[in-house]
Amino acid sequence: MIRRNLVLLEYMVKKRIEEDGKRLEAIKKVNELLLSADLDIDDLDEGKKEIILKKLTAIKGRPLNYLELDLIEEIFNVNN
C-alpha cells in the first residue's frame, strides 16, 4: 500500500514538474512577444485585450497556444 502510494505521488510530482516546465516556456514566449510588440502594457484594461491578442498572434505568426492564452487572461485578471 505504501509503495503504491509512493509511486502515485512520484507520478504526480513528475507530472507537475512537466506542467510547470511548459508554463515556464509559455511565460518566456509571452514575455518575448510583449517585448517585440509596440504596446503600452502599463495601462491594461479589458478593452485592450483583443488588440493585444491580435498583435501577439501577428508577431508570433500563428495562434497563441492554450498556456499562452491562459497567461494573457491571468495578466488581465490581475490588473482588474
C-alpha positions, 0 to 999 in steps of 0.5 A: 500500500505504501509503495503504491502510494509512493509511486502515485505521488512520484507520478504526480510530482513528475507530472507537475514538474512537466506542467510547470516546465511548459508554463515556464516556456509559455511565460518566456514566449509571452514575455518575448512577444510583449517585448517585440510588440509596440504596446503600452502594457502599463495601462491594461484594461479589458478593452485592450485585450483583443488588440493585444491578442491580435498583435501577439498572434501577428508577431508570433505568426500563428495562434497563441497556444492554450498556456499562452492564452491562459497567461494573457487572461491571468495578466488581465485578471490581475490588473482588474 
